Amino acid sequence: MRGVLRRLTWGLADQAVTSLVSFVVGIVVARSLGALEFGAFSLAWVTYGVVVNISRGLATDPLAVRFSGVDRPLWRTAVASSSGMAIVVGLTTGAISAGVGTVLGGRIGAAFVALGIVLPGLMLQDSWRFAFFAAGHGGKAFVSDLTWALALVPLLFLASHDASVTTFVLAWGGAGAFAALVSGVQAGVLPRVTRARHWLRDHRDLSLRYLTENVTLSGAYQLRMYGLGAFAGVAAVGTVRGAEMLLGPFFIVLSGIGLVAVPEAARVLRRAARRLWVFCLLLGGAQAAAALAWGLLLLVALPDSWGRALLGEVWLTAAALVLPATLSVTFAGFNTGAAAGLRALGIARRSLKAQLFASAFYLVGGVSGGAIGGALGSAWGAACATFCAAFVWWVTLRAGIRERVRLESELDSVQETPEMRNT
C-alpha cells in the first residue's frame, strides 16, 4: 500500500506540473498576442491534444497494459520499441501538419508549420512519462515535466521579445523536446524507430482499439459542444465551459491518478485476478468521493463575489451548472476505476464497446439536453448519461474478471494433471 500511495503521489505531482505548464503558456501567449494569433495558437494546441491521443493509443497504452512492473530488461526492450512508435506518430502527423500549414498560409498556417516541427519531440516526451509510470518510477516522470517547465522560462522570455505564433509554438515545443532528451538519459534507453512497425504488429489487437477509444472519448466532447452551440448558441458553450473550469483543480487529481491507474491495476492483476474488482472499486470510489466533495465545497463555500472575480459575467449563468457538472464528473471518476481494470485485463474488445456506449450516451444526453433546456439542460443530460454509462462500464468489468478467473482456473487444472507433473 505504501508503494501504491507513493506512485499515486508522483502521479499527482507530475500532473500538477503539466497543468501549470499549460496554464502559464496560455496566459503568456494570450497577453503577448492579439486575438487572431492567440486563436491560431489555440488551434495548434488542440491539434497537439489530438495527436497525443493517437500516440498514446498506438504506443504507450499497450505498454502500460503489458509491461507494467515487469523485469527491467523486458521493460527496456519494450520502451525502445514504443518510444520509436511515438516518434513515428510525431513524424507522420508533423509532416501532415506542416503540409496543411503551408497550404493554409497566414498566421494559422504558420502555427501548424511550427507545430509540425516540434511534434516528434513532444510525442517522445509524452511516451517517456508513461514508460516511467509503467516501471513504477513516477519521480523520473516528474523530473521530465519539471525540466520542461524550467526550460520554458528562458525560451518564453526570448519568444516574447519577437512575439509571434511561430516563436511561441517553437519555444513551447523546443522545451518539450529538451525534456525528452533528459528523459532519455534518465531511462538509459535509445528509441528504436525501426522497431515501430514490429511494435504495431505485435500489439495491434490493443493499439487499434485503444486508438479508437481515445479518439471517440475526445470526439464525443467536441461534438457535444458543437451541438450545444448549434441548438442553444455560442454563449451556452461558454457557460458550460465556465462551470467546468470551476472543477479544474479536481481534473488535476483525476488526470494524475489516471497516469498510474492502469499500471497499478496490472500489478494487482498479476498477483490475483479476484482482487482487481476491489482495487478498481476503491480507485473509482475515491475519485468519485473527491469530485463530489469538491463540487459540494463550491456550492456551499464559494462566495458569489469570488465567482464573479473568477469568471466575470459568465458566473451569473455558470453558477446554476455547478451541481450537474459535479455529478457528471463524480460519475466519470467512478467509471475510470472500471476503465482502468479493463485496460489492465487487456481485453480491448470489451473496453472499446464500453467506451462506444458511454460516448454515445454522453453525446445524446448532452446534445438533446441542450436542445431542450440550453446550457442547464445539456449539463443535466451529460450527468444522466454518465450515470447510465456506469452500468455499462462495471458490468463489462465484472464479465472480464470472471472470464479471466475462469481461464486461470482451467490453466491451473491442466498444470496439475499427473501427465504435466511427470513432464
Buried (B, 14 or more C-beta within 10 A) or exposed (E): EEEBEBBBBBBBBBBBBBBBBEEBBBEBBBEBBEEEBBBBBBBBBEBBEBBBBBBBBBBBBBBBBBBBBBEEEEBBBBBBBBBBBBBBBBBBBBEBBBEBBEEBEEBBBBBBBBBBBBBBBBBBBBBBBBBBBBBBBBBBBBBBBBBBBEBBEEBBEEBBEEBBBBBBBBBBBBBBBBBBBBBBEBBEBEBBBEBBEEBBEBBBEBBBBBBBBBBBBBBBBEBBBEBBBEBBBEEBBBBBBBBBBBBEEBBBBBBBBBBBBBBBBBBBBEEEBBEBBEBBBEBBEBBBEBBBEBBBEBEEEBEEEEBBEBBEEBBBBBBBBBBBBBBBBBBBBBBBBBBBBBBBBBBBEBBBBBBBBBBBBBBBBBBBBBBBBBBBBBBBBBBBBBBBBBEBBBEBBEEBBEBBBEEEEEEEEEEEEEEEEEE
